[in-house]
């Protein structure tokens, strides 16, 4: 009989332990789930924050690159204007050089003509002096 009571008590103890284990499992699972949810939520928030920070960095870089591109485009446009102005200035100088060369050529031609005319006049003066000398000699005789 004592043995039956011990056996019965052991069974009750075993049943109580099983129930306690089940209650702990039931309690434990929601706690674990809650912990997992919190962990996932925390991880999700961290990921979102990291994503937001990275997105901000990318947007900032894009903005910076856009500003840099705009500045480069302005500089390029300025260079194009300057190139056009320099081209026009070069064309003006080339025209001026051509006009100066033409004028110089005309002056050289006129100078050659004057030298030829001077030579002719000298020759004519010499001829006239010779004639005058000859006439003076003839009259003196």
Secondary structure, 3 states (H helix, E strand, C coil): CHHHHHHHHHHHHHHHHHHHHHHHHHHHHHHHHHHHHHHHHHHHHHHHHHHHHHHHHHHHHHHHHHHHHHHHHHHHHHHHHHHHHHHHHHHHHHHHHHHHHHHHHHHHHHHHHHHHHHHHHHHHHHHHHHHHHHHHHHHHC
